[in-house]
Amino acid sequence: MKKSEATRQNILQKAFELIYSHGYQTTSVDEIIATTQVTKGAFYYHFKTKDEMGLAIINERMKPTFKNTFIEPFQSDVNPLDTIYNLMYHLLIENEDLKVEYGCPASNFTQEMAPWNIEFTKALNELSLEWEKAMINAIEKGKENGTIKSEVNAKEVTVFVMSGYWGVRNLGKLENSKGVYLIYLKGLKSYFNSLE
């Protein structure tokens, strides 16, 4: 990796960390520059604006991680309800990169930027739609192979799971505790049992 590209990646990583812990709107370019120890000129060489950098964080840092974490588990042929539950458990309980006090990075960006910036809305919606599509397809396969009741509406289940995940992440931030995650997971397990 060339030095220029290494600098760019360092800016994106450090900016992501700052934004995840402090929020996008409250994190200034000056804070990012101070944390990365690059010059203002180097920052603006790579990104014309803070929003350009924010979009690069979504597209270059978050999307690959999102795909590996949220989409790839659905490539297996196991019971999709088990896959969804195990994914939620991993994200809420086991994943050390997602801090309870900071919530979900994609959800945070959505809350802060979607009302104000159409480009952020588009980029974040792509993440959401990709996850939604993967989950719906897995549930439909589960219906076909008999692990899920045939009358189950895959879109309804998917929206329920996604909204529950993003909602419980926010409750976790408020309580600064994983306790609410355990309650969500217990309810999710009961709900899934009714779908089999």
mmCIF file of the C-alpha atoms, coordinates in Angstrom:
data_MODEL
# 
_entry.id   MODEL 
# 
loop_
_atom_site.group_PDB 
_atom_site.id 
_atom_site.type_symbol 
_atom_site.label_atom_id 
_atom_site.label_alt_id 
_atom_site.label_comp_id 
_atom_site.label_asym_id 
_atom_site.label_entity_id 
_atom_site.label_seq_id 
_atom_site.pdbx_PDB_ins_code 
_atom_site.Cartn_x 
_atom_site.Cartn_y 
_atom_site.Cartn_z 
_atom_site.occupancy 
_atom_site.B_iso_or_equiv 
_atom_site.pdbx_formal_charge 
_atom_site.auth_seq_id 
_atom_site.auth_comp_id 
_atom_site.auth_asym_id 
_atom_site.auth_atom_id 
_atom_site.pdbx_PDB_model_num 
ATOM 1   C CA . MET A 1 1   ? 0.000   0.000   0.000  1.00 0.00 ? 1   MET A CA 1 
ATOM 2   C CA . LYS A 1 2   ? 1.367   3.374   -0.995 1.00 0.00 ? 2   LYS A CA 1 
ATOM 3   C CA . LYS A 1 3   ? 1.955   5.967   1.710  1.00 0.00 ? 3   LYS A CA 1 
ATOM 4   C CA . SER A 1 4   ? -0.826  8.161   0.328  1.00 0.00 ? 4   SER A CA 1 
ATOM 5   C CA . GLU A 1 5   ? -3.340  5.306   0.501  1.00 0.00 ? 5   GLU A CA 1 
ATOM 6   C CA . ALA A 1 6   ? -2.126  4.327   3.982  1.00 0.00 ? 6   ALA A CA 1 
ATOM 7   C CA . THR A 1 7   ? -2.706  7.922   5.120  1.00 0.00 ? 7   THR A CA 1 
ATOM 8   C CA . ARG A 1 8   ? -6.202  7.891   3.642  1.00 0.00 ? 8   ARG A CA 1 
ATOM 9   C CA . GLN A 1 9   ? -7.060  4.593   5.336  1.00 0.00 ? 9   GLN A CA 1 
ATOM 10  C CA . ASN A 1 10  ? -5.679  5.878   8.643  1.00 0.00 ? 10  ASN A CA 1 
ATOM 11  C CA . ILE A 1 11  ? -7.888  8.974   8.384  1.00 0.00 ? 11  ILE A CA 1 
ATOM 12  C CA . LEU A 1 12  ? -10.942 6.825   7.658  1.00 0.00 ? 12  LEU A CA 1 
ATOM 13  C CA . GLN A 1 13  ? -10.260 4.435   10.542 1.00 0.00 ? 13  GLN A CA 1 
ATOM 14  C CA . LYS A 1 14  ? -9.519  7.117   13.137 1.00 0.00 ? 14  LYS A CA 1 
ATOM 15  C CA . ALA A 1 15  ? -12.444 9.249   11.948 1.00 0.00 ? 15  ALA A CA 1 
ATOM 16  C CA . PHE A 1 16  ? -14.744 6.226   12.202 1.00 0.00 ? 16  PHE A CA 1 
ATOM 17  C CA . GLU A 1 17  ? -13.610 5.619   15.787 1.00 0.00 ? 17  GLU A CA 1 
ATOM 18  C CA . LEU A 1 18  ? -14.159 9.264   16.744 1.00 0.00 ? 18  LEU A CA 1 
ATOM 19  C CA . ILE A 1 19  ? -17.544 9.425   15.043 1.00 0.00 ? 19  ILE A CA 1 
ATOM 20  C CA . TYR A 1 20  ? -18.655 6.139   16.609 1.00 0.00 ? 20  TYR A CA 1 
ATOM 21  C CA . SER A 1 21  ? -17.839 7.378   20.099 1.00 0.00 ? 21  SER A CA 1 
ATOM 22  C CA . HIS A 1 22  ? -18.794 11.064  19.746 1.00 0.00 ? 22  HIS A CA 1 
ATOM 23  C CA . GLY A 1 23  ? -21.220 11.316  16.827 1.00 0.00 ? 23  GLY A CA 1 
ATOM 24  C CA . TYR A 1 24  ? -20.771 12.590  13.301 1.00 0.00 ? 24  TYR A CA 1 
ATOM 25  C CA . GLN A 1 25  ? -21.969 16.145  13.771 1.00 0.00 ? 25  GLN A CA 1 
ATOM 26  C CA . THR A 1 26  ? -19.990 16.766  16.950 1.00 0.00 ? 26  THR A CA 1 
ATOM 27  C CA . THR A 1 27  ? -16.736 15.381  15.537 1.00 0.00 ? 27  THR A CA 1 
ATOM 28  C CA . SER A 1 28  ? -14.832 18.160  13.817 1.00 0.00 ? 28  SER A CA 1 
ATOM 29  C CA . VAL A 1 29  ? -12.303 17.927  11.021 1.00 0.00 ? 29  VAL A CA 1 
ATOM 30  C CA . ASP A 1 30  ? -9.790  19.508  13.420 1.00 0.00 ? 30  ASP A CA 1 
ATOM 31  C CA . GLU A 1 31  ? -10.330 16.647  15.908 1.00 0.00 ? 31  GLU A CA 1 
ATOM 32  C CA . ILE A 1 32  ? -9.828  14.113  13.130 1.00 0.00 ? 32  ILE A CA 1 
ATOM 33  C CA . ILE A 1 33  ? -6.646  15.874  12.018 1.00 0.00 ? 33  ILE A CA 1 
ATOM 34  C CA . ALA A 1 34  ? -5.332  15.980  15.595 1.00 0.00 ? 34  ALA A CA 1 
ATOM 35  C CA . THR A 1 35  ? -6.100  12.298  16.162 1.00 0.00 ? 35  THR A CA 1 
ATOM 36  C CA . THR A 1 36  ? -4.591  11.130  12.879 1.00 0.00 ? 36  THR A CA 1 
ATOM 37  C CA . GLN A 1 37  ? -1.662  13.558  13.132 1.00 0.00 ? 37  GLN A CA 1 
ATOM 38  C CA . VAL A 1 38  ? -1.944  14.486  9.470  1.00 0.00 ? 38  VAL A CA 1 
ATOM 39  C CA . THR A 1 39  ? -1.777  18.014  8.175  1.00 0.00 ? 39  THR A CA 1 
ATOM 40  C CA . LYS A 1 40  ? -4.890  19.885  7.160  1.00 0.00 ? 40  LYS A CA 1 
ATOM 41  C CA . GLY A 1 41  ? -3.552  19.812  3.610  1.00 0.00 ? 41  GLY A CA 1 
ATOM 42  C CA . ALA A 1 42  ? -3.206  16.024  3.739  1.00 0.00 ? 42  ALA A CA 1 
ATOM 43  C CA . PHE A 1 43  ? -6.778  15.675  4.988  1.00 0.00 ? 43  PHE A CA 1 
ATOM 44  C CA . TYR A 1 44  ? -8.170  17.905  2.254  1.00 0.00 ? 44  TYR A CA 1 
ATOM 45  C CA . TYR A 1 45  ? -6.000  16.183  -0.355 1.00 0.00 ? 45  TYR A CA 1 
ATOM 46  C CA . HIS A 1 46  ? -7.957  12.996  0.341  1.00 0.00 ? 46  HIS A CA 1 
ATOM 47  C CA . PHE A 1 47  ? -11.371 14.492  1.132  1.00 0.00 ? 47  PHE A CA 1 
ATOM 48  C CA . LYS A 1 48  ? -12.769 17.776  -0.156 1.00 0.00 ? 48  LYS A CA 1 
ATOM 49  C CA . THR A 1 49  ? -15.292 17.940  2.688  1.00 0.00 ? 49  THR A CA 1 
ATOM 50  C CA . LYS A 1 50  ? -16.173 16.217  5.932  1.00 0.00 ? 50  LYS A CA 1 
ATOM 51  C CA . ASP A 1 51  ? -19.254 14.756  4.232  1.00 0.00 ? 51  ASP A CA 1 
ATOM 52  C CA . GLU A 1 52  ? -17.099 13.240  1.475  1.00 0.00 ? 52  GLU A CA 1 
ATOM 53  C CA . MET A 1 53  ? -15.052 11.577  4.210  1.00 0.00 ? 53  MET A CA 1 
ATOM 54  C CA . GLY A 1 54  ? -18.244 10.428  5.975  1.00 0.00 ? 54  GLY A CA 1 
ATOM 55  C CA . LEU A 1 55  ? -19.493 8.775   2.801  1.00 0.00 ? 55  LEU A CA 1 
ATOM 56  C CA . ALA A 1 56  ? -16.102 7.119   2.336  1.00 0.00 ? 56  ALA A CA 1 
ATOM 57  C CA . ILE A 1 57  ? -16.394 5.720   5.875  1.00 0.00 ? 57  ILE A CA 1 
ATOM 58  C CA . ILE A 1 58  ? -19.771 4.201   5.001  1.00 0.00 ? 58  ILE A CA 1 
ATOM 59  C CA . ASN A 1 59  ? -18.742 2.888   1.584  1.00 0.00 ? 59  ASN A CA 1 
ATOM 60  C CA . GLU A 1 60  ? -15.168 1.788   2.275  1.00 0.00 ? 60  GLU A CA 1 
ATOM 61  C CA . ARG A 1 61  ? -15.101 0.874   5.975  1.00 0.00 ? 61  ARG A CA 1 
ATOM 62  C CA . MET A 1 62  ? -18.629 0.007   7.028  1.00 0.00 ? 62  MET A CA 1 
ATOM 63  C CA . LYS A 1 63  ? -19.950 -1.769  3.906  1.00 0.00 ? 63  LYS A CA 1 
ATOM 64  C CA . PRO A 1 64  ? -17.272 -4.510  3.808  1.00 0.00 ? 64  PRO A CA 1 
ATOM 65  C CA . THR A 1 65  ? -17.642 -5.148  7.548  1.00 0.00 ? 65  THR A CA 1 
ATOM 66  C CA . PHE A 1 66  ? -21.415 -5.055  7.243  1.00 0.00 ? 66  PHE A CA 1 
ATOM 67  C CA . LYS A 1 67  ? -21.324 -7.567  4.396  1.00 0.00 ? 67  LYS A CA 1 
ATOM 68  C CA . ASN A 1 68  ? -19.038 -9.948  6.303  1.00 0.00 ? 68  ASN A CA 1 
ATOM 69  C CA . THR A 1 69  ? -21.011 -9.681  9.527  1.00 0.00 ? 69  THR A CA 1 
ATOM 70  C CA . PHE A 1 70  ? -24.652 -9.171  8.495  1.00 0.00 ? 70  PHE A CA 1 
ATOM 71  C CA . ILE A 1 71  ? -24.906 -10.821 5.064  1.00 0.00 ? 71  ILE A CA 1 
ATOM 72  C CA . GLU A 1 72  ? -22.502 -13.767 4.893  1.00 0.00 ? 72  GLU A CA 1 
ATOM 73  C CA . PRO A 1 73  ? -24.132 -15.764 7.733  1.00 0.00 ? 73  PRO A CA 1 
ATOM 74  C CA . PHE A 1 74  ? -27.163 -16.176 5.456  1.00 0.00 ? 74  PHE A CA 1 
ATOM 75  C CA . GLN A 1 75  ? -25.096 -18.035 2.849  1.00 0.00 ? 75  GLN A CA 1 
ATOM 76  C CA . SER A 1 76  ? -25.297 -21.239 4.910  1.00 0.00 ? 76  SER A CA 1 
ATOM 77  C CA . ASP A 1 77  ? -28.104 -23.766 4.544  1.00 0.00 ? 77  ASP A CA 1 
ATOM 78  C CA . VAL A 1 78  ? -28.891 -24.088 8.242  1.00 0.00 ? 78  VAL A CA 1 
ATOM 79  C CA . ASN A 1 79  ? -32.204 -23.058 9.787  1.00 0.00 ? 79  ASN A CA 1 
ATOM 80  C CA . PRO A 1 80  ? -32.533 -19.334 8.965  1.00 0.00 ? 80  PRO A CA 1 
ATOM 81  C CA . LEU A 1 81  ? -34.148 -18.579 12.327 1.00 0.00 ? 81  LEU A CA 1 
ATOM 82  C CA . ASP A 1 82  ? -31.098 -20.057 14.054 1.00 0.00 ? 82  ASP A CA 1 
ATOM 83  C CA . THR A 1 83  ? -28.877 -18.004 11.746 1.00 0.00 ? 83  THR A CA 1 
ATOM 84  C CA . ILE A 1 84  ? -30.745 -14.793 12.591 1.00 0.00 ? 84  ILE A CA 1 
ATOM 85  C CA . TYR A 1 85  ? -30.764 -15.524 16.320 1.00 0.00 ? 85  TYR A CA 1 
ATOM 86  C CA . ASN A 1 86  ? -27.061 -16.411 16.343 1.00 0.00 ? 86  ASN A CA 1 
ATOM 87  C CA . LEU A 1 87  ? -26.282 -13.242 14.389 1.00 0.00 ? 87  LEU A CA 1 
ATOM 88  C CA . MET A 1 88  ? -28.222 -11.102 16.876 1.00 0.00 ? 88  MET A CA 1 
ATOM 89  C CA . TYR A 1 89  ? -26.524 -12.859 19.790 1.00 0.00 ? 89  TYR A CA 1 
ATOM 90  C CA . HIS A 1 90  ? -23.105 -12.313 18.238 1.00 0.00 ? 90  HIS A CA 1 
ATOM 91  C CA . LEU A 1 91  ? -23.769 -8.640  17.480 1.00 0.00 ? 91  LEU A CA 1 
ATOM 92  C CA . LEU A 1 92  ? -25.258 -7.844  20.869 1.00 0.00 ? 92  LEU A CA 1 
ATOM 93  C CA . ILE A 1 93  ? -23.277 -10.035 23.249 1.00 0.00 ? 93  ILE A CA 1 
ATOM 94  C CA . GLU A 1 94  ? -20.052 -11.281 21.663 1.00 0.00 ? 94  GLU A CA 1 
ATOM 95  C CA . ASN A 1 95  ? -18.878 -8.622  19.198 1.00 0.00 ? 95  ASN A CA 1 
ATOM 96  C CA . GLU A 1 96  ? -16.244 -6.555  21.001 1.00 0.00 ? 96  GLU A CA 1 
ATOM 97  C CA . ASP A 1 97  ? -16.097 -3.877  18.292 1.00 0.00 ? 97  ASP A CA 1 
ATOM 98  C CA . LEU A 1 98  ? -19.705 -2.800  18.911 1.00 0.00 ? 98  LEU A CA 1 
ATOM 99  C CA . LYS A 1 99  ? -19.825 -0.998  22.244 1.00 0.00 ? 99  LYS A CA 1 
ATOM 100 C CA . VAL A 1 100 ? -23.068 -0.925  24.208 1.00 0.00 ? 100 VAL A CA 1 
ATOM 101 C CA . GLU A 1 101 ? -22.556 2.737   25.133 1.00 0.00 ? 101 GLU A CA 1 
ATOM 102 C CA . TYR A 1 102 ? -22.176 3.783   21.476 1.00 0.00 ? 102 TYR A CA 1 
ATOM 103 C CA . GLY A 1 103 ? -24.878 1.654   19.826 1.00 0.00 ? 103 GLY A CA 1 
ATOM 104 C CA . CYS A 1 104 ? -24.869 0.633   16.170 1.00 0.00 ? 104 CYS A CA 1 
ATOM 105 C CA . PRO A 1 105 ? -22.668 2.699   13.814 1.00 0.00 ? 105 PRO A CA 1 
ATOM 106 C CA . ALA A 1 106 ? -25.105 2.398   10.888 1.00 0.00 ? 106 ALA A CA 1 
ATOM 107 C CA . SER A 1 107 ? -28.054 3.351   13.068 1.00 0.00 ? 107 SER A CA 1 
ATOM 108 C CA . ASN A 1 108 ? -26.145 6.293   14.535 1.00 0.00 ? 108 ASN A CA 1 
ATOM 109 C CA . PHE A 1 109 ? -25.267 7.599   11.066 1.00 0.00 ? 109 PHE A CA 1 
ATOM 110 C CA . THR A 1 110 ? -28.887 7.117   9.990  1.00 0.00 ? 110 THR A CA 1 
ATOM 111 C CA . GLN A 1 111 ? -30.264 9.082   12.935 1.00 0.00 ? 111 GLN A CA 1 
ATOM 112 C CA . GLU A 1 112 ? -27.751 11.887  12.552 1.00 0.00 ? 112 GLU A CA 1 
ATOM 113 C CA . MET A 1 113 ? -27.459 12.274  8.806  1.00 0.00 ? 113 MET A CA 1 
ATOM 114 C CA . ALA A 1 114 ? -30.386 10.730  6.907  1.00 0.00 ? 114 ALA A CA 1 
ATOM 115 C CA . PRO A 1 115 ? -32.709 13.689  7.529  1.00 0.00 ? 115 PRO A CA 1 
ATOM 116 C CA . TRP A 1 116 ? -30.096 16.166  6.266  1.00 0.00 ? 116 TRP A CA 1 
ATOM 117 C CA . ASN A 1 117 ? -28.061 14.522  3.528  1.00 0.00 ? 117 ASN A CA 1 
ATOM 118 C CA . ILE A 1 118 ? -29.516 12.523  0.632  1.00 0.00 ? 118 ILE A CA 1 
ATOM 119 C CA . GLU A 1 119 ? -26.144 10.927  -0.201 1.00 0.00 ? 119 GLU A CA 1 
ATOM 120 C CA . PHE A 1 120 ? -25.853 9.533   3.334  1.00 0.00 ? 120 PHE A CA 1 
ATOM 121 C CA . THR A 1 121 ? -29.444 8.306   3.092  1.00 0.00 ? 121 THR A CA 1 
ATOM 122 C CA . LYS A 1 122 ? -28.696 6.460   -0.167 1.00 0.00 ? 122 LYS A CA 1 
ATOM 123 C CA . ALA A 1 123 ? -25.494 4.855   1.141  1.00 0.00 ? 123 ALA A CA 1 
ATOM 124 C CA . LEU A 1 124 ? -27.082 3.779   4.428  1.00 0.00 ? 124 LEU A CA 1 
ATOM 125 C CA . ASN A 1 125 ? -30.218 2.529   2.700  1.00 0.00 ? 125 ASN A CA 1 
ATOM 126 C CA . GLU A 1 126 ? -28.044 0.289   0.509  1.00 0.00 ? 126 GLU A CA 1 
ATOM 127 C CA . LEU A 1 127 ? -26.700 -1.368  3.674  1.00 0.00 ? 127 LEU A CA 1 
ATOM 128 C CA . SER A 1 128 ? -30.178 -1.825  5.082  1.00 0.00 ? 128 SER A CA 1 
ATOM 129 C CA . LEU A 1 129 ? -31.667 -3.174  1.852  1.00 0.00 ? 129 LEU A CA 1 
ATOM 130 C CA . GLU A 1 130 ? -28.843 -5.670  1.396  1.00 0.00 ? 130 GLU A CA 1 
ATOM 131 C CA . TRP A 1 131 ? -29.401 -7.042  4.907  1.00 0.00 ? 131 TRP A CA 1 
ATOM 132 C CA . GLU A 1 132 ? -33.170 -7.080  4.390  1.00 0.00 ? 132 GLU A CA 1 
ATOM 133 C CA . LYS A 1 133 ? -32.864 -8.964  1.091  1.00 0.00 ? 133 LYS A CA 1 
ATOM 134 C CA . ALA A 1 134 ? -30.494 -11.578 2.559  1.00 0.00 ? 134 ALA A CA 1 
ATOM 135 C CA . MET A 1 135 ? -32.802 -12.194 5.514  1.00 0.00 ? 135 MET A CA 1 
ATOM 136 C CA . ILE A 1 136 ? -35.969 -12.384 3.399  1.00 0.00 ? 136 ILE A CA 1 
ATOM 137 C CA . ASN A 1 137 ? -34.318 -14.865 1.017  1.00 0.00 ? 137 ASN A CA 1 
ATOM 138 C CA . ALA A 1 138 ? -33.158 -17.032 3.925  1.00 0.00 ? 138 ALA A CA 1 
ATOM 139 C CA . ILE A 1 139 ? -36.628 -17.044 5.498  1.00 0.00 ? 139 ILE A CA 1 
ATOM 140 C CA . GLU A 1 140 ? -38.223 -17.945 2.152  1.00 0.00 ? 140 GLU A CA 1 
ATOM 141 C CA . LYS A 1 141 ? -35.786 -20.875 1.836  1.00 0.00 ? 141 LYS A CA 1 
ATOM 142 C CA . GLY A 1 142 ? -36.728 -21.912 5.366  1.00 0.00 ? 142 GLY A CA 1 
ATOM 143 C CA . LYS A 1 143 ? -40.383 -21.913 4.348  1.00 0.00 ? 143 LYS A CA 1 
ATOM 144 C CA . GLU A 1 144 ? -39.557 -24.022 1.284  1.00 0.00 ? 144 GLU A CA 1 
ATOM 145 C CA . ASN A 1 145 ? -37.599 -26.617 3.264  1.00 0.00 ? 145 ASN A CA 1 
ATOM 146 C CA . GLY A 1 146 ? -40.161 -26.776 6.078  1.00 0.00 ? 146 GLY A CA 1 
ATOM 147 C CA . THR A 1 147 ? -38.127 -25.261 8.930  1.00 0.00 ? 147 THR A CA 1 
ATOM 148 C CA . ILE A 1 148 ? -40.473 -22.232 8.979  1.00 0.00 ? 148 ILE A CA 1 
ATOM 149 C CA . LYS A 1 149 ? -44.270 -22.290 8.720  1.00 0.00 ? 149 LYS A CA 1 
ATOM 150 C CA . SER A 1 150 ? -45.431 -21.677 5.158  1.00 0.00 ? 150 SER A CA 1 
ATOM 151 C CA . GLU A 1 151 ? -47.813 -18.875 6.165  1.00 0.00 ? 151 GLU A CA 1 
ATOM 152 C CA . VAL A 1 152 ? -45.026 -16.752 7.703  1.00 0.00 ? 152 VAL A CA 1 
ATOM 153 C CA . ASN A 1 153 ? -44.506 -13.416 5.941  1.00 0.00 ? 153 ASN A CA 1 
ATOM 154 C CA . ALA A 1 154 ? -40.741 -13.119 5.386  1.00 0.00 ? 154 ALA A CA 1 
ATOM 155 C CA . LYS A 1 155 ? -40.801 -9.329  4.960  1.00 0.00 ? 155 LYS A CA 1 
ATOM 156 C CA . GLU A 1 156 ? -42.705 -8.852  8.248  1.00 0.00 ? 156 GLU A CA 1 
ATOM 157 C CA . VAL A 1 157 ? -40.255 -11.050 10.150 1.00 0.00 ? 157 VAL A CA 1 
ATOM 158 C CA . THR A 1 158 ? -37.302 -9.237  8.599  1.00 0.00 ? 158 THR A CA 1 
ATOM 159 C CA . VAL A 1 159 ? -38.581 -5.749  9.403  1.00 0.00 ? 159 VAL A CA 1 
ATOM 160 C CA . PHE A 1 160 ? -39.407 -6.907  12.940 1.00 0.00 ? 160 PHE A CA 1 
ATOM 161 C CA . VAL A 1 161 ? -35.895 -8.286  13.473 1.00 0.00 ? 161 VAL A CA 1 
ATOM 162 C CA . MET A 1 162 ? -34.124 -5.270  11.949 1.00 0.00 ? 162 MET A CA 1 
ATOM 163 C CA . SER A 1 163 ? -36.168 -2.686  13.819 1.00 0.00 ? 163 SER A CA 1 
ATOM 164 C CA . GLY A 1 164 ? -35.778 -4.673  17.017 1.00 0.00 ? 164 GLY A CA 1 
ATOM 165 C CA . TYR A 1 165 ? -32.011 -4.786  16.598 1.00 0.00 ? 165 TYR A CA 1 
ATOM 166 C CA . TRP A 1 166 ? -31.658 -1.073  15.953 1.00 0.00 ? 166 TRP A CA 1 
ATOM 167 C CA . GLY A 1 167 ? -34.125 -0.249  18.714 1.00 0.00 ? 167 GLY A CA 1 
ATOM 168 C CA . VAL A 1 168 ? -32.454 -2.419  21.324 1.00 0.00 ? 168 VAL A CA 1 
ATOM 169 C CA . ARG A 1 169 ? -29.085 -0.902  20.406 1.00 0.00 ? 169 ARG A CA 1 
ATOM 170 C CA . ASN A 1 170 ? -30.535 2.496   21.335 1.00 0.00 ? 170 ASN A CA 1 
ATOM 171 C CA . LEU A 1 171 ? -32.005 1.165   24.581 1.00 0.00 ? 171 LEU A CA 1 
ATOM 172 C CA . GLY A 1 172 ? -28.601 -0.319  25.379 1.00 0.00 ? 172 GLY A CA 1 
ATOM 173 C CA . LYS A 1 173 ? -27.053 3.129   24.889 1.00 0.00 ? 173 LYS A CA 1 
ATOM 174 C CA . LEU A 1 174 ? -29.591 4.679   27.248 1.00 0.00 ? 174 LEU A CA 1 
ATOM 175 C CA . GLU A 1 175 ? -29.069 2.073   29.952 1.00 0.00 ? 175 GLU A CA 1 
ATOM 176 C CA . ASN A 1 176 ? -25.363 1.529   29.194 1.00 0.00 ? 176 ASN A CA 1 
ATOM 177 C CA . SER A 1 177 ? -26.028 -2.130  29.845 1.00 0.00 ? 177 SER A CA 1 
ATOM 178 C CA . LYS A 1 178 ? -26.324 -5.359  27.899 1.00 0.00 ? 178 LYS A CA 1 
ATOM 179 C CA . GLY A 1 179 ? -29.185 -6.390  30.197 1.00 0.00 ? 179 GLY A CA 1 
ATOM 180 C CA . VAL A 1 180 ? -31.772 -5.099  27.739 1.00 0.00 ? 180 VAL A CA 1 
ATOM 181 C CA . TYR A 1 181 ? -30.050 -7.110  24.988 1.00 0.00 ? 181 TYR A CA 1 
ATOM 182 C CA . LEU A 1 182 ? -30.687 -10.321 26.916 1.00 0.00 ? 182 LEU A CA 1 
ATOM 183 C CA . ILE A 1 183 ? -34.379 -9.440  27.255 1.00 0.00 ? 183 ILE A CA 1 
ATOM 184 C CA . TYR A 1 184 ? -34.572 -8.775  23.506 1.00 0.00 ? 184 TYR A CA 1 
ATOM 185 C CA . LEU A 1 185 ? -32.848 -12.060 22.706 1.00 0.00 ? 185 LEU A CA 1 
ATOM 186 C CA . LYS A 1 186 ? -35.220 -13.991 24.972 1.00 0.00 ? 186 LYS A CA 1 
ATOM 187 C CA . GLY A 1 187 ? -38.230 -12.379 23.271 1.00 0.00 ? 187 GLY A CA 1 
ATOM 188 C CA . LEU A 1 188 ? -36.731 -13.015 19.845 1.00 0.00 ? 188 LEU A CA 1 
ATOM 189 C CA . LYS A 1 189 ? -36.239 -16.701 20.673 1.00 0.00 ? 189 LYS A CA 1 
ATOM 190 C CA . SER A 1 190 ? -39.878 -17.000 21.814 1.00 0.00 ? 190 SER A CA 1 
ATOM 191 C CA . TYR A 1 191 ? -41.076 -15.267 18.652 1.00 0.00 ? 191 TYR A CA 1 
ATOM 192 C CA . PHE A 1 192 ? -38.978 -17.548 16.463 1.00 0.00 ? 192 PHE A CA 1 
ATOM 193 C CA . ASN A 1 193 ? -40.330 -20.634 18.244 1.00 0.00 ? 193 ASN A CA 1 
ATOM 194 C CA . SER A 1 194 ? -43.824 -19.561 17.149 1.00 0.00 ? 194 SER A CA 1 
ATOM 195 C CA . LEU A 1 195 ? -42.672 -19.462 13.510 1.00 0.00 ? 195 LEU A CA 1 
ATOM 196 C CA . GLU A 1 196 ? -41.405 -23.052 13.350 1.00 0.00 ? 196 GLU A CA 1 
# 
